[in-house]
Amino acid sequence: MPTTLNPITAVSDGLTESAPDSTAPQGLVFYHASEGKPLATPWQVALIRSQLLAQAALPEGILLDCACGSGIQLAAHASVLQRPALGVELDPNRAQASAVNLRTIAEQRNEMSAPWLTRSRIMIGDGRAGAEIMSELQGELGSLASDKIALLHLDPARPRNSRTHGLDEMQPRLDEVFAGWQPFLQEGRNGPSLLLDLSPRLTHDQRLEVEALVDLTWPGLQRTWVWTSRGRGRVDRLALWLGSAASEGIARRFVRVPPTLGDQPTLVNGGRRLLHGAGHPIAVNRPPRRGERISILDAALVESGLADDWLKTVSKEESIAWGVVEGRRPQIHHTHPLRLDAPQDRLLVQATGRVVALARMPLELGHVDQLVEVLLEHDIARLTVRASVAPEIQPKLQGAIDRQLGRRHGRRDAFLVQQPGDEMLLICVSE
């Protein structure tokens, strides 16, 4: 039988893992357990997600996280939506940490007597056992217990050392969770509400497999895929929002988390459903010409299949050529500058500038002198290398360039990219 923890009375005794969250207000410390900190959702990310969820037409009922871990996302959901939360966690120490973290958020918000907290519970148990968990909740809260779930949130555990994450590696399994909780999910305007946190490493075909599993239980359920980036050249979070949690008419959403706490995220909405393809652009095999522009975009934006949708809002060009579509530095070639007046749009561009020189040479320490000669011809004071270089070489290469340019009197900032499959270096003056 499940064991119930009340966040109001939960204690941190025995919990040895705690740390401040750099994305949370100063002084906010969360507890973790069983090496749970690397797996925990950063508070800023959790808060943004809950604020977006608040715009959805969720049905009545409680908020469920059936593999809640440290409970940070659950605490954000409950406090933002002002609804009671039910967290289920198999690991007793993580369940305890989750209960403590819910109380921490309530204390931080001065809401210790708020109904959302007083009716919230964390259970140590099997996240697939819906009937057992709901029976225990009824026994714990009596008439105050809701018999329906407004939202099912699932972030299944995945192997930390795996390069690829298959569906069979998720614990608990999606199909078993669906079967266990389907009778208890309240129907909203667009059916039940689910939010599935999935591995960012899922391939397009694996994402389609997830959709197929959903359709076995809820055929044709509305869906919005959401890619989240913190600007580090990768997808930080991948989630599937379903039913009444999904956004009507929006198949894909990209969320760029802002670097400053309290700022609004950058959202890009649009795209076509996954069944129409990944939506990735196609690279062209030609180097740009002098005078053309190169922009390096957020890699997660490109992975989401929404780069072209966003480019239509910042460029009037009929055709934009893609030089690189994979990896951490997706690259476009274009004639006119991008319109990046809004700070939110600027966040989606790693670098943008005009090509002033093409130099065919290896990007190696032995050719720094030759490269610097080209840079000086174009009045360049600072150059950032934005090309793939071995990690042990990159700081030495960048340092050698910086030292030589530091002794000169150039005036312009620039960056360097490399033509794919070629030794051609493209030197661009930043705009």
VMD Tcl script that draws the C-alpha trace (Angstrom):
set ca {
  {0.00 0.00 0.00}
  {1.17 3.56 -0.68}
  {2.53 5.68 2.14}
  {1.17 9.24 2.32}
  {3.26 12.33 3.12}
  {1.66 15.66 4.02}
  {3.81 18.57 2.76}
  {2.75 20.72 5.71}
  {4.23 18.30 8.24}
  {7.06 16.90 6.12}
  {10.56 17.24 7.57}
  {13.95 17.27 5.92}
  {15.54 14.97 8.51}
  {17.74 12.44 6.79}
  {17.87 14.32 3.48}
  {21.50 15.10 2.73}
  {21.18 16.53 -0.79}
  {20.14 20.18 -0.90}
  {21.24 23.08 -3.05}
  {20.14 26.58 -4.02}
  {18.62 26.84 -7.48}
  {20.48 29.43 -9.57}
  {17.32 30.02 -11.61}
  {15.15 30.73 -8.55}
  {14.85 33.76 -6.27}
  {17.81 34.21 -3.94}
  {17.69 32.03 -0.87}
  {15.38 29.38 -2.33}
  {16.87 25.96 -1.54}
  {15.47 22.68 -2.82}
  {16.06 19.21 -1.40}
  {16.92 16.22 -3.54}
  {17.67 12.59 -2.86}
  {19.23 9.57 -4.53}
  {21.36 11.84 -6.74}
  {18.21 13.59 -7.88}
  {19.61 17.10 -8.40}
  {20.89 16.57 -11.99}
  {17.45 15.23 -12.89}
  {15.43 18.01 -11.28}
  {13.70 20.65 -13.40}
  {15.23 24.12 -12.87}
  {12.74 26.38 -11.09}
  {12.74 28.98 -13.89}
  {11.89 26.30 -16.48}
  {9.22 24.79 -14.21}
  {7.66 28.20 -13.60}
  {7.53 29.12 -17.30}
  {5.89 25.80 -18.11}
  {3.26 26.24 -15.38}
  {2.50 29.79 -16.52}
  {1.89 28.49 -20.05}
  {-0.27 25.70 -18.64}
  {-2.38 28.30 -16.81}
  {-3.53 29.55 -20.23}
  {-5.02 26.14 -21.07}
  {-8.65 25.25 -20.44}
  {-8.00 22.48 -17.93}
  {-10.99 20.63 -16.48}
  {-11.77 20.53 -12.77}
  {-9.74 18.25 -10.52}
  {-6.29 17.82 -9.01}
  {-2.84 17.97 -10.59}
  {-1.03 14.64 -10.76}
  {2.65 13.92 -11.25}
  {3.02 10.15 -11.14}
  {6.83 10.12 -11.12}
  {7.42 13.39 -9.32}
  {11.09 13.05 -8.31}
  {12.08 16.14 -6.33}
  {8.62 17.66 -6.89}
  {9.83 21.00 -8.28}
  {7.63 20.92 -11.37}
  {4.67 19.75 -9.28}
  {5.20 22.61 -6.82}
  {5.24 25.10 -9.70}
  {2.03 23.66 -11.18}
  {0.19 23.70 -7.84}
  {1.27 27.20 -6.79}
  {0.71 28.86 -10.18}
  {-2.61 27.14 -10.92}
  {-3.70 27.27 -7.25}
  {-4.85 23.65 -7.35}
  {-4.16 20.70 -5.04}
  {-1.34 18.43 -6.16}
  {-0.82 14.70 -5.95}
  {2.71 13.45 -6.42}
  {3.67 9.77 -6.63}
  {7.27 8.64 -6.28}
  {8.66 5.13 -5.86}
  {11.86 6.25 -4.09}
  {11.01 7.10 -0.43}
  {13.78 9.68 -0.08}
  {12.82 11.49 -3.26}
  {9.19 11.44 -2.16}
  {10.22 13.05 1.13}
  {12.23 15.69 -0.74}
  {9.23 16.38 -2.95}
  {6.96 16.95 0.06}
  {9.51 19.32 1.64}
  {9.91 21.25 -1.62}
  {6.16 21.77 -1.95}
  {6.13 23.29 1.53}
  {9.20 25.40 0.65}
  {7.37 27.00 -2.27}
  {4.30 27.62 -0.12}
  {6.48 29.31 2.51}
  {8.22 31.40 -0.13}
  {4.82 32.56 -1.43}
  {3.35 33.00 2.07}
  {0.65 30.42 1.25}
  {0.98 27.87 4.04}
  {-2.79 27.96 4.63}
  {-3.75 28.01 0.95}
  {-6.18 25.25 -0.12}
  {-3.77 24.06 -2.81}
  {-1.22 23.15 -0.15}
  {-3.51 21.84 2.58}
  {-5.09 19.39 0.12}
  {-1.82 18.36 -1.58}
  {-0.20 15.01 -0.86}
  {2.90 13.05 -1.87}
  {2.66 9.25 -1.95}
  {5.42 6.70 -1.85}
  {4.19 4.13 -4.30}
  {3.84 2.82 -7.83}
  {3.03 5.63 -10.27}
  {1.13 3.20 -12.50}
  {-1.33 2.10 -9.79}
  {-4.06 4.68 -10.31}
  {-6.86 2.86 -8.46}
  {-4.66 2.12 -5.45}
  {-3.35 5.68 -5.24}
  {-6.81 7.26 -5.56}
  {-8.22 4.94 -2.90}
  {-5.43 5.98 -0.52}
  {-6.07 9.65 -1.27}
  {-9.77 9.23 -0.51}
  {-8.92 7.63 2.80}
  {-6.49 10.44 3.63}
  {-8.64 13.45 2.70}
  {-12.18 12.06 2.86}
  {-14.72 14.50 1.44}
  {-11.94 16.97 0.54}
  {-10.43 14.52 -1.94}
  {-11.23 15.00 -5.61}
  {-12.11 11.86 -7.52}
  {-10.84 13.27 -10.82}
  {-7.49 14.25 -12.27}
  {-7.35 17.58 -14.12}
  {-3.81 17.00 -15.43}
  {-1.49 14.02 -15.62}
  {2.16 15.07 -15.75}
  {4.72 12.35 -16.36}
  {8.50 12.71 -16.46}
  {9.67 9.09 -16.58}
  {13.14 8.10 -15.43}
  {15.68 7.40 -18.16}
  {19.21 5.96 -18.12}
  {21.66 8.78 -17.48}
  {24.51 7.18 -19.43}
  {22.59 6.29 -22.58}
  {23.36 8.13 -25.84}
  {19.89 7.29 -27.14}
  {16.71 6.98 -25.14}
  {14.28 4.35 -26.40}
  {10.68 4.14 -25.23}
  {11.37 0.82 -23.52}
  {13.95 2.57 -21.27}
  {11.35 4.85 -19.67}
  {10.23 4.00 -16.17}
  {7.34 3.90 -15.64}
  {6.29 2.90 -19.15}
  {3.92 5.24 -20.96}
  {1.35 2.59 -21.87}
  {1.23 1.28 -18.28}
  {0.71 4.78 -16.91}
  {-2.06 5.45 -19.44}
  {-3.84 2.22 -18.51}
  {-3.58 2.90 -14.78}
  {-4.88 6.46 -14.84}
  {-7.24 6.62 -17.82}
  {-10.39 5.97 -15.68}
  {-9.57 8.90 -13.40}
  {-8.76 11.62 -15.95}
  {-11.40 14.32 -16.15}
  {-12.57 15.21 -19.65}
  {-12.13 18.84 -20.63}
  {-13.20 20.69 -23.75}
  {-10.63 18.78 -25.78}
  {-10.54 15.55 -23.80}
  {-8.25 14.67 -20.87}
  {-5.12 16.75 -20.15}
  {-1.65 15.22 -20.17}
  {1.88 16.63 -20.22}
  {4.60 14.13 -21.07}
  {8.22 15.09 -20.38}
  {10.33 13.08 -22.81}
  {13.98 12.69 -23.63}
  {15.34 15.44 -25.90}
  {17.29 12.64 -27.61}
  {14.19 11.03 -29.11}
  {14.39 10.76 -32.87}
  {11.54 11.85 -35.13}
  {10.47 8.21 -35.54}
  {10.48 7.72 -31.76}
  {8.27 10.77 -31.34}
  {5.85 9.21 -33.78}
  {5.94 6.04 -31.66}
  {4.91 8.12 -28.64}
  {1.98 9.53 -30.62}
  {0.96 6.01 -31.63}
  {0.92 4.93 -27.96}
  {-1.29 7.90 -27.09}
  {-3.68 7.04 -29.94}
  {-4.14 3.51 -28.61}
  {-5.84 4.98 -25.53}
  {-7.16 8.33 -26.81}
  {-7.45 8.23 -30.63}
  {-6.95 11.60 -32.28}
  {-6.24 13.46 -29.05}
  {-5.13 17.06 -29.69}
  {-1.35 17.49 -29.31}
  {1.33 20.19 -29.17}
  {5.02 19.28 -29.15}
  {7.16 21.70 -27.15}
  {10.94 22.15 -27.48}
  {12.65 24.21 -24.75}
  {16.10 25.76 -24.95}
  {18.27 27.63 -22.46}
  {20.56 28.81 -25.25}
  {23.36 26.29 -24.88}
  {23.23 24.88 -28.40}
  {20.91 21.99 -27.59}
  {17.33 21.03 -26.76}
  {17.08 21.11 -22.96}
  {13.51 19.81 -22.70}
  {11.14 18.02 -25.04}
  {7.50 17.59 -24.05}
  {4.21 16.50 -25.58}
  {1.15 18.45 -24.38}
  {-2.06 16.54 -24.98}
  {-5.82 17.02 -24.98}
  {-7.07 20.06 -23.09}
  {-3.48 20.93 -22.11}
  {-2.51 21.30 -25.79}
  {-2.88 24.59 -27.66}
  {-5.59 24.48 -30.31}
  {-4.21 24.82 -33.82}
  {-0.56 24.77 -32.65}
  {1.28 21.59 -33.60}
  {4.71 22.75 -32.41}
  {6.02 25.30 -29.95}
  {9.56 26.47 -29.26}
  {10.34 28.08 -25.91}
  {13.55 30.02 -25.33}
  {14.13 30.49 -21.61}
  {15.42 34.03 -20.99}
  {18.85 34.51 -19.36}
  {17.41 36.91 -16.78}
  {14.95 35.78 -14.10}
  {11.57 37.45 -14.41}
  {11.83 38.14 -18.15}
  {9.26 36.60 -20.45}
  {10.25 33.60 -22.57}
  {10.49 33.78 -26.35}
  {7.77 31.68 -27.99}
  {7.58 30.48 -31.58}
  {4.37 28.70 -32.53}
  {3.38 27.01 -35.76}
  {4.62 24.14 -37.83}
  {2.86 21.04 -39.07}
  {2.05 17.85 -37.25}
  {4.81 15.26 -36.94}
  {3.15 12.94 -39.43}
  {4.11 15.46 -42.14}
  {7.81 15.13 -41.28}
  {10.44 16.54 -38.95}
  {10.27 19.97 -40.60}
  {14.04 20.37 -40.77}
  {15.49 22.61 -43.52}
  {17.65 21.23 -46.34}
  {21.27 22.37 -46.63}
  {22.71 23.71 -49.89}
  {26.25 22.86 -50.86}
  {27.72 26.22 -51.79}
  {29.83 28.75 -49.90}
  {28.42 32.23 -49.45}
  {29.91 35.11 -51.43}
  {31.63 38.22 -50.08}
  {28.99 40.69 -49.04}
  {26.44 37.99 -48.22}
  {25.40 37.51 -44.62}
  {25.71 34.52 -42.33}
  {23.62 33.97 -39.24}
  {24.01 31.16 -36.72}
  {20.66 30.24 -35.16}
  {19.58 28.53 -31.97}
  {20.08 24.80 -32.58}
  {16.98 23.87 -30.59}
  {14.85 26.19 -32.73}
  {16.04 24.37 -35.85}
  {15.47 20.96 -34.24}
  {11.87 21.95 -33.46}
  {11.09 22.39 -37.16}
  {10.04 26.02 -36.53}
  {13.09 27.90 -37.82}
  {11.44 28.77 -41.14}
  {8.30 29.96 -39.32}
  {10.40 32.30 -37.19}
  {12.51 33.53 -40.11}
  {9.36 34.74 -41.87}
  {8.82 37.16 -38.98}
  {12.34 38.67 -39.10}
  {13.11 38.61 -42.83}
  {11.28 39.53 -46.04}
  {13.60 37.51 -48.24}
  {11.96 35.05 -50.59}
  {14.74 32.51 -50.23}
  {17.20 31.85 -47.41}
  {19.91 29.28 -48.04}
  {20.82 26.86 -45.27}
  {24.53 26.16 -45.07}
  {24.41 23.96 -41.96}
  {21.29 22.31 -40.52}
  {22.71 19.93 -37.90}
  {24.84 20.26 -34.80}
  {25.22 23.16 -32.38}
  {25.67 25.92 -35.00}
  {22.96 25.84 -37.68}
  {23.85 28.39 -40.33}
  {21.88 30.39 -42.89}
  {23.09 32.55 -45.80}
  {21.04 35.62 -46.71}
  {21.31 38.96 -48.50}
  {19.61 41.42 -46.17}
  {20.12 41.85 -42.41}
  {17.66 40.10 -40.10}
  {15.25 42.39 -38.26}
  {16.27 41.71 -34.67}
  {14.86 44.79 -32.96}
  {13.13 42.76 -30.25}
  {15.45 41.38 -27.55}
  {13.51 38.10 -27.67}
  {14.43 37.64 -31.34}
  {18.07 38.48 -30.67}
  {18.21 35.53 -28.25}
  {17.55 33.12 -31.13}
  {20.70 34.18 -33.02}
  {24.12 33.11 -31.82}
  {25.86 35.43 -34.29}
  {25.05 37.36 -37.44}
  {27.28 39.29 -39.79}
  {28.49 40.08 -43.29}
  {31.15 37.99 -45.05}
  {34.24 40.13 -45.67}
  {36.81 37.45 -46.47}
  {37.14 33.83 -47.53}
  {40.40 32.13 -46.62}
  {41.29 28.57 -47.55}
  {43.53 27.23 -44.78}
  {43.41 24.64 -42.00}
  {41.96 25.92 -38.74}
  {45.05 25.01 -36.74}
  {47.54 26.67 -34.39}
  {50.24 26.58 -37.07}
  {48.16 28.85 -39.33}
  {47.22 31.53 -36.78}
  {49.78 34.02 -38.18}
  {48.38 33.60 -41.68}
  {44.81 33.99 -40.40}
  {45.65 37.13 -38.41}
  {47.11 38.74 -41.54}
  {43.73 38.35 -43.23}
  {41.94 39.77 -40.17}
  {44.16 42.84 -40.05}
  {43.42 43.58 -43.71}
  {39.80 44.01 -42.66}
  {40.34 46.12 -39.53}
  {39.25 43.35 -37.16}
  {39.97 43.81 -33.46}
  {38.26 40.74 -32.04}
  {37.41 37.39 -33.61}
  {35.26 34.63 -32.14}
  {35.85 31.15 -33.54}
  {32.45 29.55 -34.19}
  {33.58 26.36 -35.86}
  {34.09 22.78 -34.73}
  {37.54 22.47 -33.15}
  {38.83 19.70 -30.89}
  {38.04 20.66 -27.26}
  {41.71 20.46 -26.24}
  {42.71 22.78 -29.11}
  {39.90 25.35 -29.07}
  {41.04 27.48 -26.08}
  {44.64 27.49 -27.34}
  {43.54 28.55 -30.82}
  {41.21 31.28 -29.54}
  {43.86 32.48 -27.09}
  {46.53 32.75 -29.79}
  {44.21 34.81 -32.01}
  {43.24 37.06 -29.09}
  {46.86 37.75 -28.15}
  {47.90 38.72 -31.65}
  {44.88 40.94 -32.27}
  {45.29 42.51 -28.83}
  {48.61 44.06 -29.93}
  {47.00 45.73 -32.93}
  {44.49 48.54 -33.38}
  {41.57 47.09 -35.25}
  {38.07 48.45 -34.74}
  {35.61 45.74 -35.80}
  {34.23 42.62 -34.11}
  {33.96 39.49 -36.21}
  {33.36 35.78 -36.09}
  {34.66 32.84 -38.09}
  {32.79 29.83 -39.45}
  {33.95 27.01 -41.67}
  {32.36 25.76 -44.85}
  {31.11 22.18 -44.21}
  {33.42 19.53 -45.64}
  {35.97 22.13 -46.69}
  {38.93 24.09 -45.35}
  {37.30 27.32 -46.48}
  {37.12 29.78 -43.55}
  {34.45 32.47 -43.71}
  {35.23 35.67 -41.81}
  {32.18 37.74 -40.95}
  {31.99 41.22 -39.46}
  {29.35 41.19 -36.73}
  {26.15 43.21 -37.17}
}
mol new
graphics top color blue
foreach p $ca { graphics top sphere $p radius 0.5 }
foreach p [lrange $ca 0 end-1] q [lrange $ca 1 end] { graphics top cylinder $p $q radius 0.2 }
display resetview
